[in-house]
Amino acid sequence: MRGLSIFLFEWKHFIRSPFKVVALVLFVVAGLYGLHNGASLYHEQISEIGKINETIAEERQKYLDYYDEGKKGPEERPWIDITSPYWAMWYNNNYHFKTPSAAQVYNIGQAEQYGFYKRVTFWASPYDPDMTKELANPERLQTGTLDFTFTLLFLLPLLLLILLYNLKSLETEQGFMPLIEVQTTSSNIWLLSRAAFYVVLTFGLITGLLTYGATLTGVFSHSGTAFAQMLTNSIIYLIFWSAIYFFILRSGLSIMSNTLKMVGVWIVFAFIIPAIVHQVISIDKPANLMMDFIDAKRDKRQDLFDQPDSLFQAQLDVLFPEIVDSPVASDEKKRNQAMNRSAAGLVNEMMKESIAPIEADNNSKNKMIKASYLFNPVTFFQNRFNTICQTHYDDYQNYRTEIQTLIDKQIRTMVLDMWNDVKVDKPKFNEYHEMLKTE
């Protein structure tokens, strides 16, 4: 019995097995549902970014008109003077976005749990409440969110189990194996050919689903390599589970024992090992309650403002040595105002010190998770898919780092211009915008 004949035989066997057909249909439905969830979130985020940019443009134009009209700010707010670096920077409405990848259609990852836009101000922080904490995929499922990657990671092994569970064992139980061995060169090749039929069938479905998903968000035009990487990793994951099930079937003697072994392996790799790893990490590295960050934002910040002016000024001089001999430093009235408005620089440094241990804890946890990849393949592939689709924790960590860099740059520019008594005109206002523009 040659390979093509075996494939034709298995096709007839497949279409006559309602249980297998229904399992395949349900897998496709789950995959389509996950793809549409990812596409919906992608388009929502793109739309929201577009709306914010429109609002920003309108607001900026309003303040640009003030320069043309010779106004210093809104009439109802006479204390605002947009010719000063402080207010000019504040009203520039500088936002930083994490523009979603078109490949997000495949993997939502952390995209629902972290903010994707942030207004960068002197008092902002990458750990503000709008930058929320990560939730695990099962917790997202409680809210009805399922993505395509979840279908691959957890439902694909179940689909393969249903498609393969009775190969060879049925013939063995009915006493047909001696006859099959006579007709084929090897029972192992016969079994491999039958299993290969379902692997090829499943691969075709996955390819079709990935291609369909690509049309929902324009993956080919925006993230062409992401499609190839998703397909490659999906094939590797498919082969991984197929190989495990093949060796179980090869040594199995009954449908019941094969099914129990396959289910057991799926439970171990999909749930038990990830749960153990998570528990061990939680015990060794419990959740950071961010108390240092909260204390810095609430109590230490107030303590900073309560300091004597001489001590406050000394700290500013250390942080910004350029202001020591600046024009404003010799003008007492201007110096007091500049000193008060420069407080954001000291607060920013204090916040960064409180954030450092939080990030150190997170990095330590991530290293422990990576160390488990050798025996924790499901988590490995989950993070691979997250990385490909730019929804991994590291992507949002990079986003937070970019926000902090912009905050630092904004504060430093504002402080130095203020102490150098720079007067902001319309070109300078635009210069601030271009300098901090991140699109």
C-alpha positions as CSV (number, residue, x, y, z in Angstrom):
1,M,0.0,0.0,0.0
2,R,1.7,3.2,-1.2
3,G,1.6,6.6,0.3
4,L,-1.0,8.0,-2.1
5,S,-3.3,5.0,-1.5
6,I,-3.0,5.4,2.2
7,F,-3.9,9.1,1.9
8,L,-7.0,8.2,-0.2
9,F,-7.9,5.5,2.3
10,E,-7.5,7.9,5.2
11,W,-9.6,10.6,3.5
12,K,-12.5,8.2,3.2
13,H,-12.0,7.2,6.8
14,F,-12.0,10.8,7.8
15,I,-15.2,11.9,6.0
16,R,-17.0,8.9,7.4
17,S,-16.1,9.9,11.0
18,P,-18.5,12.6,12.1
19,F,-16.6,13.1,15.4
20,K,-13.4,14.0,13.5
21,V,-15.2,16.2,11.0
22,V,-17.1,18.1,13.7
23,A,-13.8,18.6,15.7
24,L,-12.2,20.1,12.6
25,V,-15.1,22.4,12.0
26,L,-15.1,23.6,15.6
27,F,-11.3,24.2,15.4
28,V,-11.8,26.4,12.3
29,V,-14.7,28.3,14.0
30,A,-12.6,28.9,17.0
31,G,-9.7,30.1,14.8
32,L,-12.0,32.5,12.9
33,Y,-13.4,33.8,16.1
34,G,-9.9,34.5,17.5
35,L,-8.8,36.2,14.3
36,H,-11.8,38.5,14.3
37,N,-11.2,39.3,17.9
38,G,-7.6,40.3,17.1
39,A,-8.6,42.3,14.0
40,S,-11.3,44.1,16.0
41,L,-8.9,45.2,18.7
42,Y,-6.3,46.2,16.0
43,H,-8.8,48.4,14.2
44,E,-10.1,49.9,17.4
45,Q,-6.6,50.9,18.5
46,I,-5.8,52.3,15.1
47,S,-9.0,54.3,15.1
48,E,-8.4,55.6,18.6
49,I,-4.9,56.8,17.7
50,G,-6.4,58.6,14.7
51,K,-9.0,60.4,16.8
52,I,-6.3,61.4,19.3
53,N,-4.1,62.8,16.6
54,E,-7.0,64.8,15.2
55,T,-7.7,66.2,18.7
56,I,-4.0,67.0,19.1
57,A,-3.9,68.9,15.8
58,E,-7.0,71.0,16.7
59,E,-5.6,71.9,20.1
60,R,-2.2,72.8,18.7
61,Q,-3.7,75.0,16.1
62,K,-5.6,76.8,18.7
63,Y,-2.4,77.7,20.5
64,L,-0.6,78.5,17.3
65,D,-3.4,81.0,16.6
66,Y,-2.6,82.7,20.0
67,Y,0.9,83.5,18.6
68,D,-0.6,85.0,15.5
69,E,-3.1,87.0,17.5
70,G,-0.5,88.2,20.0
71,K,-2.2,86.4,22.9
72,K,-0.4,84.6,25.7
73,G,-3.2,82.1,26.5
74,P,-6.9,81.7,27.1
75,E,-8.5,84.9,28.5
76,E,-10.1,82.9,31.4
77,R,-6.7,81.7,32.5
78,P,-4.5,84.9,32.7
79,W,-1.7,83.0,34.5
80,I,-0.9,81.0,31.4
81,D,1.9,82.5,29.2
82,I,2.7,80.3,26.2
83,T,5.7,82.4,25.5
84,S,7.4,80.7,28.5
85,P,9.0,77.3,27.9
86,Y,6.9,75.8,30.8
87,W,3.5,76.5,29.3
88,A,4.6,76.2,25.7
89,M,5.8,72.7,26.4
90,W,2.7,71.8,28.4
91,Y,0.3,72.8,25.7
92,N,2.1,71.1,22.9
93,N,0.1,68.0,23.7
94,N,2.9,65.5,23.1
95,Y,1.6,61.9,22.9
96,H,3.5,58.7,22.5
97,F,1.8,55.8,20.9
98,K,2.5,52.1,20.7
99,T,1.0,51.6,17.2
100,P,-0.3,48.1,17.0
101,S,1.3,45.7,14.5
102,A,-1.0,44.3,11.8
103,A,0.0,40.9,13.1
104,Q,-2.0,41.6,16.2
105,V,-4.8,39.8,14.4
106,Y,-3.1,36.6,15.3
107,N,-2.2,37.4,18.9
108,I,-3.7,39.8,21.3
109,G,-1.1,39.0,24.0
110,Q,-0.8,42.0,26.4
111,A,-2.5,44.4,24.0
112,E,-5.7,44.6,26.1
113,Q,-3.9,44.9,29.4
114,Y,-1.5,47.8,28.7
115,G,-2.1,51.3,27.5
116,F,-1.2,52.0,23.9
117,Y,-1.1,55.8,24.1
118,K,0.2,58.2,26.7
119,R,0.3,62.0,27.0
120,V,3.9,62.8,27.9
121,T,4.0,65.6,30.5
122,F,6.5,66.8,33.1
123,W,4.6,64.9,35.8
124,A,4.0,61.7,33.8
125,S,5.5,58.3,34.5
126,P,5.5,55.0,32.5
127,Y,3.9,53.3,35.5
128,D,0.9,55.6,35.8
129,P,-2.5,54.0,36.4
130,D,-3.2,54.0,32.7
131,M,-0.4,51.6,32.2
132,T,-2.1,48.6,33.7
133,K,-0.8,45.3,34.9
134,E,-0.6,42.1,32.9
135,L,-3.3,39.4,33.0
136,A,-2.9,35.8,31.9
137,N,-4.8,34.4,28.9
138,P,-7.2,32.3,31.0
139,E,-8.3,35.5,32.8
140,R,-9.0,37.2,29.5
141,L,-11.2,34.2,28.5
142,Q,-13.4,35.0,31.5
143,T,-14.3,38.2,29.7
144,G,-15.0,36.3,26.4
145,T,-11.7,37.2,24.7
146,L,-10.1,34.4,22.7
147,D,-7.3,35.0,20.1
148,F,-6.0,32.8,17.3
149,T,-2.8,32.0,19.3
150,F,-4.9,30.4,22.1
151,T,-6.6,28.3,19.4
152,L,-3.2,27.1,18.2
153,L,-1.6,26.5,21.6
154,F,-4.5,24.7,23.4
155,L,-7.0,23.6,20.8
156,L,-4.6,22.3,18.1
157,P,-3.3,19.5,20.3
158,L,-6.8,18.5,21.1
159,L,-7.7,18.5,17.4
160,L,-4.7,16.3,16.7
161,L,-5.7,14.0,19.5
162,I,-9.1,13.5,18.1
163,L,-7.8,12.9,14.5
164,L,-5.1,10.5,15.5
165,Y,-6.3,8.6,18.6
166,N,-7.6,5.5,16.9
167,L,-4.9,5.0,14.3
168,K,-3.3,1.5,14.5
169,S,-5.0,0.7,17.8
170,L,-8.3,0.0,16.1
171,E,-6.7,-2.4,13.6
172,T,-4.7,-4.0,16.5
173,E,-7.8,-4.6,18.6
174,Q,-9.7,-6.1,15.6
175,G,-6.7,-8.3,14.6
176,F,-6.0,-6.7,11.2
177,M,-2.3,-5.8,11.9
178,P,-0.8,-9.0,10.5
179,L,-2.7,-8.5,7.2
180,I,-1.5,-4.8,7.0
181,E,2.1,-5.8,7.7
182,V,1.9,-8.2,4.8
183,Q,0.7,-5.5,2.4
184,T,3.1,-2.8,3.6
185,T,6.9,-2.7,3.9
186,S,6.6,-1.6,7.5
187,S,3.8,-1.0,10.0
188,N,5.7,2.1,11.2
189,I,5.7,3.6,7.7
190,W,2.0,2.8,7.3
191,L,1.2,4.5,10.6
192,L,3.4,7.4,9.7
193,S,1.7,7.8,6.4
194,R,-1.7,7.8,8.0
195,A,-0.7,10.3,10.6
196,A,1.0,12.5,7.9
197,F,-2.4,12.8,6.2
198,Y,-3.9,14.5,9.2
199,V,-0.8,16.6,9.7
200,V,-1.0,17.8,6.1
201,L,-4.7,18.5,6.5
202,T,-4.2,20.4,9.7
203,F,-1.3,22.4,8.2
204,G,-3.5,23.3,5.3
205,L,-6.2,24.6,7.7
206,I,-3.7,26.6,9.7
207,T,-2.2,28.1,6.5
208,G,-5.7,29.1,5.3
209,L,-6.6,30.7,8.7
210,L,-3.3,32.6,8.8
211,T,-3.9,33.8,5.2
212,Y,-7.5,34.9,6.0
213,G,-6.3,36.7,9.1
214,A,-3.7,38.5,7.0
215,T,-6.5,40.0,4.8
216,L,-8.3,41.4,7.9
217,T,-5.5,43.8,8.9
218,G,-3.2,43.9,5.8
219,V,-0.5,41.8,7.3
220,F,1.2,41.2,3.9
221,S,1.6,45.0,3.3
222,H,2.5,46.0,6.8
223,S,4.1,43.0,8.5
224,G,5.0,40.5,5.7
225,T,7.7,38.8,7.8
226,A,5.2,38.3,10.6
227,F,3.1,36.0,8.4
228,A,6.2,33.9,7.5
229,Q,7.3,33.7,11.2
230,M,3.8,32.8,12.4
231,L,3.5,30.1,9.7
232,T,7.0,28.7,10.5
233,N,6.4,28.5,14.3
234,S,2.9,27.1,13.8
235,I,4.4,24.3,11.7
236,I,7.1,23.6,14.3
237,Y,4.4,23.5,17.0
238,L,2.2,21.2,14.9
239,I,5.2,18.8,14.3
240,F,6.0,18.9,18.0
241,W,2.6,17.6,19.0
242,S,2.3,15.2,16.0
243,A,5.7,13.6,17.0
244,I,4.6,13.0,20.6
245,Y,1.3,11.5,19.5
246,F,3.0,9.4,16.8
247,F,5.3,7.7,19.4
248,I,2.3,7.1,21.7
249,L,0.4,5.4,18.9
250,R,3.5,3.5,17.7
251,S,3.8,1.8,21.1
252,G,0.1,1.7,22.0
253,L,-2.1,-1.4,21.8
254,S,-5.6,-0.1,22.5
255,I,-7.7,3.0,21.8
256,M,-8.4,3.6,25.4
257,S,-4.7,3.5,26.5
258,N,-3.6,5.7,23.6
259,T,-6.3,8.2,24.3
260,L,-5.5,8.4,28.0
261,K,-1.8,8.8,27.3
262,M,-2.4,11.6,24.8
263,V,-4.8,13.4,27.0
264,G,-2.4,13.1,29.9
265,V,0.5,14.5,27.9
266,W,-1.7,17.4,26.7
267,I,-2.7,18.2,30.3
268,V,0.9,18.0,31.5
269,F,2.3,20.3,28.8
270,A,-0.6,22.7,28.5
271,F,-1.6,23.1,32.1
272,I,0.4,21.4,34.8
273,I,3.9,22.5,33.8
274,P,3.0,26.1,33.1
275,A,1.0,26.2,36.4
276,I,4.0,24.8,38.4
277,V,6.4,27.3,36.8
278,H,4.0,30.1,37.5
279,Q,3.6,29.0,41.2
280,V,7.3,28.6,41.7
281,I,8.0,32.0,40.3
282,S,5.2,33.5,42.4
283,I,6.7,32.0,45.6
284,D,10.2,33.1,44.8
285,K,9.2,36.5,43.3
286,P,5.8,37.5,44.7
287,A,3.8,40.3,43.0
288,N,5.4,43.7,43.4
289,L,2.9,45.9,45.2
290,M,4.7,49.0,43.9
291,M,4.8,50.4,47.4
292,D,8.0,52.4,46.7
293,F,6.4,53.9,43.6
294,I,3.2,54.8,45.5
295,D,5.2,56.3,48.4
296,A,7.3,58.3,46.0
297,K,4.3,59.6,44.2
298,R,2.4,60.5,47.4
299,D,4.7,61.1,50.4
300,K,8.2,61.6,49.1
301,R,7.0,64.0,46.5
302,Q,5.5,66.2,49.2
303,D,8.6,66.0,51.3
304,L,10.6,67.3,48.4
305,F,8.4,70.4,48.1
306,D,8.7,71.0,51.9
307,Q,12.5,71.3,51.7
308,P,14.2,74.6,52.3
309,D,14.8,76.6,49.1
310,S,18.6,76.3,49.5
311,L,18.5,72.5,49.6
312,F,16.0,72.4,46.8
313,Q,18.2,74.6,44.6
314,A,21.3,72.6,45.4
315,Q,19.6,69.4,44.1
316,L,18.6,71.2,40.9
317,D,22.1,72.4,40.4
318,V,23.4,68.8,40.7
319,L,20.8,67.5,38.3
320,F,21.1,70.4,35.8
321,P,24.6,71.9,36.2
322,E,24.0,74.1,33.2
323,I,21.6,76.3,35.2
324,V,24.2,77.4,37.8
325,D,25.5,80.3,35.6
326,S,22.4,80.8,33.6
327,P,20.8,84.3,33.1
328,V,17.9,83.5,35.4
329,A,20.1,82.3,38.3
330,S,21.1,85.9,39.0
331,D,17.5,87.3,38.9
332,E,15.8,86.5,42.3
333,K,12.2,86.9,41.1
334,K,12.7,84.8,37.9
335,R,14.9,82.3,39.8
336,N,12.1,81.5,42.3
337,Q,9.6,80.9,39.6
338,A,12.0,78.8,37.6
339,M,13.0,76.8,40.7
340,N,9.3,76.0,41.4
341,R,8.6,74.9,37.8
342,S,11.8,72.8,37.7
343,A,10.5,70.7,40.5
344,A,9.3,68.2,37.9
345,G,12.9,67.3,37.2
346,L,13.6,66.3,40.8
347,V,10.2,64.4,41.0
348,N,11.0,62.6,37.8
349,E,14.4,61.4,39.2
350,M,12.7,60.3,42.4
351,M,10.1,58.3,40.4
352,K,12.7,56.6,38.3
353,E,14.5,55.5,41.5
354,S,11.3,54.0,42.7
355,I,10.6,52.3,39.4
356,A,14.0,50.6,39.2
357,P,13.3,47.8,41.7
358,I,9.9,47.1,40.0
359,E,11.7,46.6,36.6
360,A,14.4,44.5,38.3
361,D,11.7,42.2,39.7
362,N,10.0,41.9,36.3
363,N,13.3,41.2,34.5
364,S,14.1,38.5,37.1
365,K,10.8,36.9,36.6
366,N,11.2,36.9,32.8
367,K,14.6,35.3,33.2
368,M,13.1,32.5,35.3
369,I,10.3,32.0,32.7
370,K,12.9,31.8,29.9
371,A,14.9,29.2,31.9
372,S,11.8,27.0,31.9
373,Y,11.5,26.9,28.1
374,L,13.4,23.6,27.8
375,F,10.6,21.7,29.6
376,N,7.8,24.3,29.2
377,P,7.2,24.3,25.4
378,V,3.7,25.8,25.4
379,T,4.9,28.9,27.3
380,F,7.9,29.1,24.9
381,F,5.6,29.1,21.8
382,Q,3.2,31.5,23.5
383,N,6.0,34.0,24.0
384,R,7.3,33.4,20.5
385,F,3.9,34.3,19.1
386,N,3.7,37.3,21.4
387,T,7.1,38.5,20.1
388,I,6.2,38.1,16.4
389,C,3.0,40.0,16.9
390,Q,4.6,42.7,19.0
391,T,2.3,42.0,22.0
392,H,5.0,40.6,24.3
393,Y,5.8,42.0,27.7
394,D,9.1,43.1,26.3
395,D,7.4,45.2,23.6
396,Y,5.5,47.1,26.3
397,Q,8.6,47.4,28.4
398,N,10.3,49.0,25.4
399,Y,7.3,51.3,25.1
400,R,7.6,52.4,28.7
401,T,11.3,53.0,28.2
402,E,10.5,55.2,25.2
403,I,7.9,57.2,27.4
404,Q,10.5,57.7,30.1
405,T,13.1,58.9,27.5
406,L,10.6,61.4,26.2
407,I,9.7,62.6,29.7
408,D,13.4,63.1,30.4
409,K,13.9,65.0,27.2
410,Q,10.9,67.2,27.7
411,I,11.9,68.1,31.2
412,R,15.5,68.8,30.4
413,T,14.5,71.0,27.4
414,M,11.9,72.9,29.4
415,V,14.3,73.5,32.4
416,L,17.3,74.7,30.4
417,D,15.2,77.0,28.2
418,M,13.4,78.4,31.2
419,W,16.7,79.1,33.1
420,N,18.2,80.6,30.0
421,D,15.2,82.9,29.8
422,V,14.1,81.7,26.3
423,K,11.0,83.4,24.9
424,V,8.9,81.0,22.9
425,D,7.5,82.2,19.6
426,K,5.6,80.3,17.0
427,P,8.6,78.7,15.3
428,K,10.0,77.7,18.8
429,F,6.6,76.2,19.7
430,N,6.7,74.1,16.5
431,E,10.3,73.2,17.3
432,Y,9.2,71.7,20.6
433,H,6.6,69.6,18.8
434,E,9.0,68.3,16.2
435,M,11.6,67.6,18.8
436,L,9.3,65.4,20.8
437,K,7.3,64.0,17.9
438,T,7.4,60.2,17.9
439,E,5.3,59.3,14.8
